[in-house]
């Protein structure tokens, strides 16, 4: 079985750190821009995000259609760049992709419908044009979408390349991304419904402690100090980073308590 693990980062938005368990024969490929990182353990493939219109669009293209550019594999594992690969990816793919599944997905931890997701995106100011997003949701209702397909968190995607309907579904996902408000979590349930894509729902959360993945803050997140993001990402590498992270968290806890006492 030829397996691929890949991730994308543009504009140094995330730290990309070496996989902790690199099984022989599994390729790990980082898609990035000319000024992007070059971490150990990842093969670096440089692309120009401007070709796709923006860094966000470049990320989504490779997320959705990377299998067309990175050919010669039987299975792929896409991870967002703020996900640290801790364990053997082949054992995860064995679990995430039963023989009849084209794609393995994690359920969204907070919401179950695209309507709820759209409302959350608007409330969090994650869309530039809420009217366009509302029109997208209404358009899906008009074609008969009942919003009962479940909602996935697309931070991690396991795919069986060559599975019936997978390439068509991924192309439609990209087309909907380009045509609408640009929220991929909202359009994927519609794609699954329209194409009949065979899905395996993974019955645990990558956000909980597990042998394969750790999630850490974005390097350029709006509310997180970049050094804190680095300490959390590197806490799996050595006790020094783990101790620094514990110390930072302890300091923040003390500061919060002092603020509470002063009010």
N, C-alpha and C positions, 0 to 999 in steps of 0.2 A: 504494500500500500504506500503510495507516494503522497506524503503530507506536506502542506504548506502552512506556515504561520506568517501573517503579515499585519502591518500596522501603517498608519499614515500620520504625518505631522507636518504642518506648514507654518511658517512664521515663528518657529520655536515656541508654539503655544503650550507644549507639554515637554516634560522631561521624558526621554526614552532611555530606559536602562537595560542592561544585559539580561537576557533570560537566565534564570537560575538553573534550570534543568534543560540542557540542550541535547536531546536524544540524537544519536548518530543517524543520518539519513533524512532528518527533517530540516527543511530550509526555513530560515527566518529572514524575511525581507522587509526592510523599512523603506516606504515611499516618502520622499521629502523633497524640499526645494534646495537650490544650490547652497544656501547658507544654513541648511538644517544640520542636525546632529549626526555624528558618526559613531554610535556606541558599539562597544565590543559585543560580538555575538549576533549582530544583524548585518546582512548584506544590504548595502545602501544603493537604492535606485533613485536617481535624481530626475525630477520632472519640473516643468514650469507651470505653476498653478494658474498663471494668467491665460493659458491655453483654454482653461475651463471657465474662465470668467471671474473667478475669485478663489481664494484659498478654501472657503467652505464648500464650493461646488467641486473643487478638485478632490477634497476629502471624500465627498459623497460618491463621486464617480468611481474612485478606486474601491471604496467600501462596497458598492453595489456591483460593479463590473470588473473588478480587479482580476477575476478568473480569465478574462479575455486577454489581458496583457501578460499575465503570469501563467502560462500554459504548461502542460505536462504533468499535472498533479491529479490525484484521485479525490482528495479531500482538502478543504481549506479551513483555516481558523482565522477569522478577522478579529482583532482586538483594538479598541480605541487606544490611543497612545498613552493615556493615563492609567492603563491596566498593566500591572507587572505580572509577567509569566513566571510562576513559581515552580510548577511541576511538569511532569511528562505530558505533553500535548496529545500524544497518540492515545493514551488511556482516556483522556477527556473526550476526544473525538469518537472513540469506540462507544462511550456512554451516550454521547450527544446525538449520534447518527446511527440508529438502528437501520437494518438493511432496507426497510421500506421508506425511510425518511430522506427527503431532499435537503432539508434545512433543520437545524436544531436551534431553538430560541429559548431565551429566558423570559418569563412573564414579567411585566412591569410590576414593581413592588407596591405602587400606590393606586394605579388606575386600571380600569378594565375596558374602557371604550374610547374611541377617537374623539367623541364629543367632550368627554371629561379631560382628555389630554389637550384638546384645543383650548378649552377654557383655562387650564393651568398655564399654557404657553402665553396666553394673553395677559393673565394676571402677573406673570413673571417677566413681562416685557421681552419675550423671546421672539416675537414676530414684528417685523417692520410695518406690516399692513394687516391689522386684524380683520378688516373688511374682506380682504382677499382670502384669508383663512376661513371666514364664515361662508364665503361663496364656495370654497372647496368642499366643506362639510355638506353644504346643501346640495352640491352637485352629486356627491356620493349617494345621498338619500334619494335623489331623483332617478338614479339608475337602479334602485332597489336594494342598496346596501343597508342591512338591518342593524349594523353596529353591534353584532353579537359574536364576532370572531376572536375576541380576546385581544389584548394589547401587549406587545413585546417591548423589552428594553434592548435596543439594538447596539449596545456597547460591545457585545460579543456575538459573533455569528459563526456557526458551524455549518458548512455546506458540503454536500456530496456532489462533486463536479461531474457533469455528464448525466446526472439524474434527470428523468423525463420532466420537462417543463421548467427546469431551474433557470436556464438562460433566458427563456421568454419572460419569466416572472421578473428576473432581475432587470431586464431591459424595460419592462413596463414600470417598475419601481423608479428607475432613473427618469423615464419620460414624465411621470407624475411629479417627481421632485422639480424638474425644470418648468413644468407647466403651472405649478401652484405655489403655495406659500413656503415651500422649502423645509417642511418638518417631516423627516423620513419616518418617524414613528407613527404618524397619522396615515400615511399612504400605504404602508406595508400590509396592514390588515385587509385593505381593499384589494390589493394585488393578490393576496392569498385566496381571497374569496372568488375573485374573477378567474384565476388560473387553476384553482384546485390544487395548489402546491402542497405536497405532502410534508407536514410539519411534525417534528417531535418536540414537545414541550418539556424542558428540563425542570425537574421538580424541586430545585433548590435555588438559592440566590447566590450569585457571585459576590454580593456585598457582604455576605456572612463569611466567617473564617472557613477556608476550604483548601484542599491540597494544590490547587492549580492557579488561582488568581488572587491578586490584591489590587484594590483600587486606591488611588491617592489623588489629592487635589491637582487641578490644572496649574501649570507653571505660571500662566498669565490669568488665573482666575480673578474674578472681580473682588472677592472677599477674603482671599487667603494670601498670607505672606509667602513669596516664592521660596524662601529658605525653609519655611515649615513644610511646604510641599516636597522639597528635596529630601528633608530628613525623613518624612513619612515614606517616600518612595524607596529610600536607601535603607530603611530600618530592617529589611530582610537580608542585608549584606553583611552586617557586622554588629557586634554588641555596642560599638561606639555610636553608630547612628541610632540604634535603638535607645541607648541611654540619653542621647541628645533629644530625641523625640519625647521620651518620658519627662525629661526636665522641662521642655517647652510647654507640654501639656500641664505639668504641675504649676508652672509659673502663671499660665493663663487661668487656671482654676483659682489660685490665690488672688489674682487681680480681680476676677469676677466677684469673689467673696468680699473683698475690700470695698468694691464699688457698691455692693448690696448693703453693706453695713453703713456706708456714708449717705445713703438715701433715706 
